[in-house]
Amino acid sequence: MDEETPHIHIDFVPFIRNSKRGLDTRVSLKGALAEQGFKGGTRSATEWNQWIESEKQELSKVAERYGVRWKQLGTHNKHLSVLDFEKQERAKEVAKLEKVVSNNKAELSHIIYQQVLAENEMEKIRQENEAVRQETTELSATNDLLREQADGLIENREKLMSDNKALEQQQKKLQQDIEKMADSKVALERNVHAYDEDARWQLPEPTALMSAKTYREKNAMPLVERLKEIVKSLTIKCVNLMEQIKQLKAKVTKQAEDIDFYKSKVHQQYVKLEQLQEKADDFERVKQYVGVDKIDIIVTNARELERIAQSEKQQSRAYGMGR
């Protein structure tokens, strides 16, 4: 049903017979109701109201026979004309529509609010993605740089190890030279003892009747000359040995300093390698968090952008030179 209070409209024509005035049969509501036993009483219990109440009771009985019960609300709405009734119904419809519009406005406001929140969240996610992309690009560039530095450090380390090995060999050779010098010293001491025992280096006793001049010329002077030659030779050798010892000591000191320097460089490069390894581990963590595929895409895009920028820079430079 399309009505809040279902009702029916009854069209009838009240009339009476045996009228004492006018026609024998004529229209008369009051007379027709009086013939049915409805007579006026109080102001509210008129014939018309009595008849309406009687008809309601009869309709209620008919409805009960068909299983329909009359729910009496105790209200009495004034009968309206068709125009007023339609106005009333339109007013109800307008009220419903206004309520629907109000609900729709509230829902639309909620949707707009949710849309704004979603846009803000999307912007936040976009900014986070951009930050991650930039950080990943920087980490990728840093990783490439770290790889280059690591390769360079490995080469330097190998070179330092090679130089250190060469220094150790030189130090070993110097040690051998020092040992040879020590052997020479032992040989020299042995030769000195030989001078004490060898007859060539002994001044013989003068023979009988040998004059001092003859002894000097034949025995003393030749021995002195030989001794002078030996002293000269030993002096030259001693000076040479002292110079060699001085040079060897300088070389040993220099090589010791070089060894300490290279050891320090090796230690510094070892520390730097550890730092590079730590950064490489951080980059691996980022790859695991973001995803290898995304990292590869970001790195590829970053390299492509760098390539395009480099190409544009070269073209701009070529254009400037052409002008």
JOJO-V170136 format. One record per backbone hydrogen bond with DSSP energy under -0.5 kcal/mol. NH is the residue of the N-H (numbers start at 0). CO is the residue of the C=O. Records with the same first field share a line. If there is no record, write none. Layout:
NH = CO  CO
//
This chain:
5 = 3
10 = 8
11 = 9
15 = 25
18 = 23
25 = 15  23
27 = 13
31 = 27
32 = 28
33 = 29
34 = 30
35 = 31
36 = 33
37 = 32
38 = 36
40 = 41  44
45 = 43
49 = 45
50 = 46
51 = 47
52 = 48
53 = 49
54 = 50
55 = 51
56 = 52
57 = 53
58 = 54
59 = 55
60 = 56
61 = 57
62 = 58
63 = 59
64 = 60
65 = 61  62
66 = 63
67 = 62
68 = 66
70 = 68
71 = 69
72 = 70
84 = 80
85 = 81
86 = 82
87 = 83
88 = 84
89 = 85
90 = 86
91 = 87
92 = 88
93 = 89
94 = 90
95 = 91
96 = 92
97 = 93
98 = 94
99 = 95
100 = 96
101 = 97
102 = 98
103 = 99
104 = 100
105 = 101
106 = 102
107 = 103
108 = 104
109 = 105
110 = 106
111 = 107
112 = 108
113 = 109
114 = 110
115 = 111
116 = 112
117 = 113
118 = 114
119 = 115
120 = 116
121 = 117
122 = 118
123 = 119
124 = 120
125 = 121
126 = 122
127 = 123
128 = 124
129 = 125
130 = 126
131 = 127
132 = 128
133 = 129
134 = 130
135 = 131
136 = 132
137 = 133
138 = 134
139 = 135
140 = 136
141 = 137
142 = 138
143 = 139
144 = 140
145 = 141
146 = 142
147 = 143
148 = 144
149 = 145
150 = 146
151 = 147
152 = 148
153 = 149
154 = 150
155 = 151
156 = 152
157 = 153
158 = 154
159 = 155
160 = 156
161 = 157
162 = 158
163 = 159
164 = 160
165 = 161
166 = 162
167 = 163
168 = 164
169 = 165
170 = 166
171 = 167
172 = 168
173 = 169
174 = 170
175 = 171
176 = 172
177 = 173
178 = 174
179 = 175
180 = 176
181 = 177
182 = 178
183 = 179
184 = 180
185 = 181
186 = 182
187 = 183
188 = 184
189 = 185
190 = 186
191 = 187
192 = 188
193 = 189
194 = 190
195 = 191
196 = 192
197 = 193
200 = 197
201 = 198
203 = 201
209 = 206
214 = 210
215 = 211
216 = 212
217 = 213
218 = 214
219 = 214
220 = 215
222 = 218
223 = 219
224 = 220
225 = 221
226 = 222
227 = 223
228 = 224
229 = 225
230 = 226
231 = 227
232 = 228
233 = 229
234 = 230
235 = 231
236 = 232
237 = 233
238 = 234
239 = 235
240 = 236
241 = 237
242 = 238
243 = 239
244 = 240
245 = 241
246 = 242
247 = 243
248 = 244
249 = 245
250 = 246
251 = 247
252 = 248
253 = 249
254 = 250
255 = 251
256 = 252
257 = 253
258 = 254
259 = 255
260 = 256
261 = 257
262 = 258
263 = 259
264 = 260
265 = 261
266 = 262
267 = 263
268 = 264
269 = 265
270 = 266
271 = 267
272 = 268
273 = 269
274 = 270
275 = 271
276 = 272
277 = 273
278 = 274
279 = 275
280 = 276
281 = 277
282 = 278
283 = 279
284 = 280
285 = 281
286 = 282
287 = 283
288 = 284
289 = 285
290 = 286
294 = 290
295 = 291
296 = 292
297 = 293
298 = 294
299 = 295
300 = 296
301 = 297
302 = 298
303 = 299
304 = 300
305 = 301
306 = 302
307 = 303
308 = 304
309 = 305
310 = 306
311 = 307
312 = 308
313 = 309
314 = 310
315 = 311
316 = 312
317 = 313
318 = 314
319 = 315
320 = 316
321 = 317
322 = 318
//
